[in-house]
Amino acid sequence: MITKTAAYKNTNNVTLYTSTSDADKIIGDNIMRGSSNSTTISKRPITEVPTGIIPEDADIETARSVLAGMVLEGDLEDSEMEALLDVYQKWDDLPIGEWVNPDDMLVYSDTLYKVVQGHNKQADWTPDITAALYTRAVPENVIPVWVQPTGVHDSYQVGDFVQSPEGTIWECTAGDASGNNSWAPGVYGWTLVEAE
């Protein structure tokens, strides 16, 4: 179980995460084996992975790729998603005025966004409200849960995979003349890949 230090005990405003399970733990750039200690305290969020999922000789990159192999976004726990997002640049860490390139991946408010259009960062152009500049994304190798696109900028493309709300996996196999698909899985342009 992971718990955060209570605010009244934390005079330096540093969030401490305490883990008391026997699972393997990923903390920043380290892996702590479940058998090495029953209690872990870290200034960085802890991701607990059931023992046996991460190979014994794994380095941090291998551990992250194992987590990325848990490909269904809807099946990832919050702590697993946090560990995957930890490898991406944080939007808040970029200085105002810095250029961001199309296809850059940035984390804002615990959500990953892909830059749609290159631009200089502005404080009032946050990814969550500027759909012309950013679109929601998922970490590499993670199949996203399907959400209704709001326009061409976030429509699905032929070859994309999604997880339906019911848990089935669909591949986009058709779209409009440009290959864009805004239809729900099972309506048009989707082929069922796997049933949950």
ROTOR-709549 format. One record per residue: y, x, z of N, C-alpha, C, CB in turn. Coordinates in steps of 0.2 Angstrom, whole numbers, plus 5000, padded with zeros to 4 digits. Glycine has a CB too. Layout:
BEGIN
YXZYXZYXZYXZ...
//
This chain:
BEGIN
499450045000500050005000500650045000500049955006501150034996501850064996502350024999501950084988502750055004503250025007503850065006503150005014504450035006505150075006505350075013505650035002505750135015506050145021506550085022506250215022506550065028507050005030507750045030506949975037508250005027508950025026509250055033509349975023509050015038509450035045509150105047509249985050508550125045508250185047508550245042507550185047508850225037509050275032509750285032508750255025510050335036510750345036511050385030510950385043510650415026510850455021510850415014510450515020510650355015510550315009510050335003511250305005509550365006509050395002508450345003508850465003508150314997507650274998506950314998507550224991506650305004505950345005505450295003505950375012504950315000504350274998503750305002504150274991503450265006502850285010502250255008502950265018501750295006501050265004500550285009500850304997500150235010499550235015498950225013499750195022498850225006498150205003497850275001498250164997497150265000496750324998496750334991496050315001497150294987497150304980497550374978497550244976497350394971497750454969498450434968497450474962498950474969499650464969500050504964499950464976500450474960500850514955501550504958500850484948501850564960502550574963502950614959502450594970503450594955503850634950503350674946504250684955503350744947503050784942502350814946503450844940502150774951501550794955501050744955501750824962500350764956499850714957499550734964499250724951499550684968499150704975498550664975499650684981498050694976497350664976497250624982496750714976496950564982496850514987496550544993496550454985496150594992495750624998496150675001495050654995496750694999497050755002497450735008497550784996497650665008498050645014498150575013498850675013498150545019498150465019498850435019497750445025499350485021500050455021500450505017500250455028500850475012501250515008501950485009501050515001502450535010503150505010503550545004503450525017503950515000504250544995504950514994503850534988505450554991506050524989506050494983506550584990505550504979505450474972504850424973505250524967504950364968504450314969503750344968504550264963503250314971502550334971502150284967502250334978501750304962501350264958500650274961501350284950500250224963499650234966499150214960499450194972498650254959498150244954497450244957498150294948497050194956496350194959496050254958495950134956495650284963495350344963494750334957494950354969494750394953494250394948494550374941493750344949495150354941495550334934495850404931496150284935496150444935496450504933495850564934497050524937495750604929495250654929495450704935495150694923494950734938495050784944495550834942494450804947495450864936495850924934496450904930495350974930496650844930497250824926497950854929497250744927498350864924499050884926499450824925499250944921500050824926500550764926500550734919501250784929500550774914500550744907499950704906500650794902499350734908498750694907498750634911498150744909498950634917498950574921499450524918499250594928499950544915500450494912500150464906501150524911499750504902499450474896498850434898499150534892498550444904498050394906498350334908497650424912498950334911499250274913499450234907499850284917499750274902499950244895499350214892500250294891498750234893498150214890497950144893497550254891498250124898498250054901498750014897498350054909498549994891499049984885499349914886498749984879499049864890499349794890499949794895498849744891500549784892501149774897501049724902501749754893500749664901500649614906500149634911500349554902499749684910499249704915499449764919498549734912500049794918500349854921500649824928500849894917500549854933500849844939501549874939500449864946502049844943502749874943502749954944503149844948502349974949502350044950502050084944501950064956501550064940501350094934501850094929500650054932502250044928502750034923503350084925503049964922503450094932503950134934503750204932504150134941503150224933502950294932502950304924502150304934502850264920502950274913503650274911502650214909504050234914504850244912505150304915505150184915504850334920505150394923505150454918504650414929504850454913504850504908505450504903504150514904505750444903506350434898506950444901506250354895507450464897508150474899508450404902508550494893508850414907509150354910509850344907509250364918510050284905510650264902511250284907510650194900511150274913511650284918511750354919511450254925511350404917511450474918511850504912510750514918511950464906512350494901513050484902512150454894513450534901514150524902514450474897514550594901515050444899515350394894515650444888515950364898515550414882515750444876515250484873516350494878514650494876514150534873513850494867513550554878513650534862513350504856512650484858513450544850512350424856511650414856511450394849511550354861510850424847510550414841510150354840510150474839510150324834509650274832508950294834509650254825508550254837507850264839507750304846507450304834508350324849508350354856508050304860509050384858507650324865507450274870507750294877506650284871508050234880508450244886508250194891509150244885508250204898508050164903508650134906507550194908508750074907509250034910509049984914509850014905509149984921508949924925508249914925509349864924507849974925507049964925506749934919506849934931507149944914506949914907507049964902507249844905506549974897506650024892506949994886505950054890507450024883507850004877507750054872508549984879507750034865507750074860508450064856507250054854508850124855509450124852509350094844509850194852509650044842509650014836510150044831509749934836510750064834511350084830511650144834511850024828511750204831512050254834512750244836512050314829512950264842513650254844513850294850513650174846514450294852514650334858514550284864515350364857514250314869514150264875514850244878513750304880514850174879515450144883515150114889515850104878515550114894515350084900515250004900515950094906515549974895515449904895514949884889516149864894514649934886514149914881513449934884514249964875513249894889512649904892512049884888512549874900511449914888510949884884510749814885510349934885510749794891510549724892511049664889510549714900511649684887512049634884512349654877512649624889512049704875512349734868511749734863512649804869511549674861510949674856511049704850510849594855511749714847511849744841511749824842512549734839511649844848511549924849510949934852512149944853510649894855509949904859509449844858510149924866508849864858508349814858507849834864508049804851507549784867507049794872506449834869506849734876506149884873505549914870505049924876505849984867504549954874504049974879503850044878503349924879503550074883503350144883502850154877503050174889502850214874502350224869501650214871502350304867501250184867500550164868500450104872500150224871500950064874500950004878501049944873501450004884500549904873500649844869501049794873499949804867501649774870502149724874501849654874502849724871502149614879502049544879502449514874502149514887502249464870502649434865503249394868502249394861503849404866504449364868504749344861504949414872505049284861505349254855505949304853505649184857505949334847506449364845507149324844506349404838507749354845508349324844508649334838508749344850508449384834508649394827508249454824509449424828508549474818508149524814508149594818508549534808508649604822508649674826508049674831509249674830507749624833507149624838506549584835507349604845506549574829505949534826505349584826506149504819504749564826504149604825504149624818503549564828503749684817503649704810502949704809503949774810502749704802502049704800501749774803501949704792501149764806500849824810500949824817501049884807501449784820501549784827500949744831502249744829500849764837500349724841500749694847499749774843500549634849500749604855500249574859501349554853500449564865499949524870500249454871499849564877499849404869500149334870500149324878499749284866500549274880500649254887499949234889501049194887499449214885498749194887498349254888498449144882498549314886498149374887497849394881497749364892497849364875497549384869497949434865497349324864497649474861498049534857498049514850497649594858498649514847498749494840499149554837499249434840498949554830499249604826499649564821498749654822500249594820500749564815500449584808501449584816500249534804500049554797500449524791499349524796500949484793501349454788502049434791501049394784502549434786503249424788503649394783503549484792504249404783504749384778504749434772505449364780505149434767505149484762505249554764505649464757505549564770505749624773505249644778506449624776504749604779504149624784504349604791504049694784504849564792505049534799504749474801505849524799504449474807504149414809504449384816503349424810504649324816504949294822504549234824505649274821503949224821503549174823503049194829503049144817502849144833502449154838501749174836502349094843501349214839500649224838500249164837500249274843499849154831499449094830499849044826499349064837500549054825500949004821500949034813501649004823501149094812501149124806501249194806501749094801500849234802500849304801500549344806501549324801500149314811499749354816499049344815500049334823498649404817497949404816497649414823497649444811497249374826496949384833496549444832496549324835496649494837496249554837495749554842496749614839495849534848495449534854495549474859495449604857495049444861495149394866495049424873494649334865495549404878495449424885494849414888496049404889
//
